Amino acid sequence: MTLSPSSDPLKFAYWVPNVSGGLVVSTIEQRTNHTPDYNIETAQIAEQVGFDYALTQVRYLASYGADAQHESVSFSLGLLSKTEKLKVIAAVHPGQWPPTILAKLGATAQELHDNRLCLNVVSGWFKDEYTKLGLPWLDHEERYRRAEEFIDVLRGLWAEDDFTYRGDFYRTRDVTFRPAPKFAPEIFQGGNSTSARAMASRVSDWYFMNGGSIEKTAEQIQDVGAQAATNGRDIKLASTASPWYATPKKKPLPWSKRSSPKLTSRRSTTSAPR
């Protein structure tokens, strides 16, 4: 099983600090600011220096030291309105958004912002957030089944007339949205589990990897790429890039565990086993 070379250029993204502290796991004093003004300036600078994407994180309750949070979708739309080329990836949780409403919002946003909205569908791990908000909490496998149906509904509503869907978590009947987006928002998705990889190979445009050794990353690329090829699909891969700081005669220390994700736009088509 080998990776096919790609002519697609490397693409870069940064984490949008729309929460206090930027969700950085570090004891180093942070200089990020979660205010709209700071984020607009950051997005405009990122666009000027060549960044392709910005990833707006989703958090409703405090975690990782983030005691203040801005909602991801509305914040992303605000950044899109203040930039011209930058694509903004809004993280969303199934179970917190109805896919029907998000599909309509996404179609409108594509018209308003030159097809630059993307979505990162996050299956969710923060149980406290669901239970405190009065939302059902599902086990790991069920969360991924729901997330896949969520994406199915989004894509169906963007692409089909009289769309009818009968799933275990979502249902629609004869729905036609106008206007339909000329270009559907790109769908991102992460997770390291077997279920996450399989889901990405079936329905996602991009697969987020959490990083790791070269060997671990290569194994993920080959696995997800092979599954996508078996499903007759192409998939792109993204991985975090973590800068390290070292002082003389001292062991290198990570600046943070939450650095800008580096997006490899290479379509990771692998040769499926024969």
C-alpha positions in Angstrom: 0.0 0.0 0.0 1.7 3.2 -1.1 0.8 6.9 -1.0 0.3 8.6 -4.4 2.2 11.8 -4.9 0.1 15.0 -5.1 0.4 18.2 -7.1 -1.8 20.1 -4.6 0.1 22.7 -2.7 0.5 22.6 1.1 -2.1 24.7 2.8 -2.0 26.4 6.3 -4.5 27.2 8.9 -4.5 28.7 12.4 -6.6 28.2 15.5 -9.0 31.1 16.0 -8.7 32.3 19.6 -12.4 32.8 20.1 -12.1 31.6 23.7 -10.1 33.1 26.5 -6.6 31.6 26.7 -7.0 30.1 23.2 -7.5 26.6 24.7 -3.8 26.5 25.2 -2.6 23.8 27.7 0.4 25.7 29.0 1.7 27.5 32.1 3.3 30.2 29.9 1.5 33.5 30.0 -0.6 33.8 26.8 -0.9 36.9 24.6 -3.9 36.0 22.7 -7.2 37.8 23.1 -10.6 36.4 22.4 -12.3 39.8 21.6 -13.8 40.3 18.2 -11.5 43.2 17.4 -8.3 41.2 18.1 -9.7 38.2 16.1 -10.6 40.4 13.1 -7.1 41.9 13.0 -5.5 38.4 13.4 -7.7 37.1 10.5 -6.8 40.0 8.2 -3.0 39.6 9.0 -3.3 35.8 8.4 -4.9 36.4 5.1 -2.3 38.9 4.0 0.6 36.6 4.8 -0.9 33.6 3.0 -2.9 31.5 5.4 -5.7 29.6 3.7 -7.9 28.6 6.5 -8.8 29.6 10.1 -10.4 27.1 12.5 -12.9 28.5 15.0 -13.2 26.2 18.0 -16.4 25.3 19.7 -16.9 25.5 23.4 -19.9 26.5 25.5 -18.6 25.9 29.0 -15.2 26.4 30.5 -12.5 23.9 29.9 -8.7 24.1 29.4 -8.7 27.4 31.2 -11.2 29.0 28.8 -13.6 30.8 31.1 -15.1 32.9 28.3 -16.2 31.6 25.0 -17.7 33.0 21.7 -20.0 30.8 19.7 -18.2 29.3 16.7 -20.6 29.7 13.8 -21.6 33.3 14.4 -18.0 34.2 15.1 -16.9 32.6 11.9 -19.5 34.5 9.9 -18.1 37.7 11.5 -14.6 36.9 10.4 -15.8 36.0 6.9 -17.4 39.4 6.7 -14.1 41.1 7.4 -11.9 39.1 5.1 -11.8 38.5 1.3 -10.0 35.2 0.7 -9.6 33.4 4.0 -11.8 30.3 4.5 -13.1 29.9 8.0 -13.9 26.5 9.4 -16.7 26.6 12.1 -16.7 23.7 14.5 -20.2 22.3 15.2 -21.5 19.5 17.4 -24.2 17.2 16.3 -26.8 17.2 19.1 -26.3 20.9 19.6 -27.3 21.9 16.1 -30.2 20.6 13.9 -28.6 19.7 10.6 -31.6 21.1 8.7 -31.1 24.6 10.2 -27.4 24.5 9.8 -27.8 23.4 6.1 -29.9 26.5 5.4 -27.5 28.8 7.3 -24.6 27.3 5.4 -26.2 27.8 2.0 -26.9 31.5 2.8 -23.4 32.0 4.1 -21.9 30.6 0.9 -23.7 33.2 -1.1 -22.8 36.0 1.3 -19.2 35.2 1.7 -17.9 33.8 -1.7 -18.2 30.1 -0.8 -15.6 30.4 2.1 -17.5 28.8 5.0 -16.4 25.4 6.0 -17.6 23.1 8.8 -15.7 20.9 11.3 -18.2 18.3 12.5 -17.1 17.4 16.0 -18.6 14.2 17.5 -17.9 15.5 21.0 -16.1 14.3 24.1 -17.0 16.9 26.8 -19.9 15.1 28.5 -20.4 17.9 31.1 -21.2 20.3 28.3 -24.1 18.2 27.0 -25.5 17.2 30.4 -25.4 20.8 31.8 -27.1 22.1 28.7 -29.8 19.5 29.1 -28.8 17.6 25.9 -28.7 13.8 25.5 -25.2 12.3 25.9 -24.5 9.3 23.7 -21.7 6.7 24.0 -18.7 6.9 21.7 -20.0 4.7 18.8 -23.4 6.3 18.8 -21.9 9.8 18.7 -20.1 8.8 15.5 -23.2 7.2 14.0 -25.1 10.4 14.7 -22.3 12.6 13.3 -22.4 10.6 10.0 -26.1 11.0 9.7 -25.6 14.7 10.4 -23.3 15.1 7.5 -25.6 12.9 5.3 -28.4 15.4 5.9 -26.3 18.4 5.3 -25.1 17.1 1.9 -28.5 15.9 0.9 -30.2 19.2 1.6 -27.4 21.1 -0.3 -27.6 18.8 -3.3 -31.1 17.4 -3.8 -34.7 18.5 -4.3 -37.4 16.9 -2.3 -34.8 15.4 0.0 -36.1 12.7 2.3 -34.0 11.1 5.0 -34.9 8.3 7.4 -32.1 7.8 9.9 -31.9 6.8 13.5 -31.2 10.3 14.7 -32.5 12.6 11.9 -35.4 12.6 9.6 -36.6 14.9 6.8 -39.5 14.6 4.3 -39.6 16.2 0.8 -37.4 19.2 1.6 -36.1 21.5 -1.1 -33.9 24.5 -0.1 -33.6 27.5 -2.4 -31.1 28.8 -3.2 -28.9 25.8 -3.1 -25.2 26.6 -2.7 -23.1 26.5 -5.9 -20.3 25.1 -3.8 -21.2 23.2 -0.6 -19.1 24.0 2.5 -16.1 21.7 2.9 -16.6 19.2 5.7 -13.8 18.6 8.1 -13.7 15.9 10.8 -11.3 14.5 13.3 -10.8 11.7 15.7 -8.3 8.8 16.0 -10.6 5.9 16.7 -11.5 3.2 14.2 -15.0 4.7 14.0 -13.7 8.2 13.3 -11.4 6.9 10.5 -14.1 4.9 8.9 -16.6 7.7 9.0 -14.1 10.2 7.5 -13.5 7.7 4.6 -17.2 7.6 3.8 -18.4 11.2 4.2 -15.8 13.9 5.0 -13.7 16.1 2.7 -10.9 16.5 5.2 -9.6 14.2 8.0 -8.0 16.0 11.0 -5.1 14.0 12.5 -4.0 14.9 16.1 -0.3 14.6 15.1 2.2 12.1 16.5 5.3 10.4 15.3 6.1 10.1 11.6 5.3 6.4 11.7 1.9 7.0 13.4 1.0 9.7 11.0 1.9 7.7 8.0 -0.2 4.8 9.3 -3.2 7.1 9.7 -2.7 8.5 6.2 -2.5 5.0 4.7 -5.5 3.6 6.7 -7.9 6.5 6.0 -6.7 6.8 2.4 -7.2 3.1 1.7 -10.7 3.1 3.2 -11.6 6.2 1.2 -10.3 4.5 -2.0 -12.4 1.4 -1.2 -15.4 3.7 -0.9 -14.6 5.3 -4.3 -13.7 8.6 -2.6 -10.8 11.0 -2.4 -10.0 12.6 1.0 -7.6 15.3 2.1 -5.6 15.2 5.4 -4.8 17.8 8.0 -2.4 17.6 10.9 -1.4 19.9 13.7 2.1 21.5 13.6 3.5 22.0 17.1 6.5 24.3 17.5 9.0 23.5 20.2 11.3 25.9 22.2 14.6 24.8 23.5 17.2 26.6 25.6 20.9 25.6 25.6 21.6 22.3 27.5 17.9 21.9 28.3 15.4 19.4 27.1 13.1 21.0 24.4 9.8 22.1 25.8 6.6 22.5 23.8 5.2 26.1 23.6 1.8 24.5 23.7 -0.3 21.6 22.8 -2.6 23.7 20.7 -0.7 25.2 17.8 -1.7 26.1 14.3 -3.0 23.1 12.4 -1.1 22.5 9.2 -3.4 21.4 6.4 -1.9 19.1 3.8 -4.2 19.5 0.8 -2.6 16.5 -0.7 -5.5 14.1 -1.6 -4.4 11.0 0.2 -5.4 8.4 -2.3 -3.7 5.2 -1.4 -3.7 2.0 -3.3 -6.4 -0.2 -1.9 -5.3 -3.8 -1.1 -5.8 -6.2 -3.9 
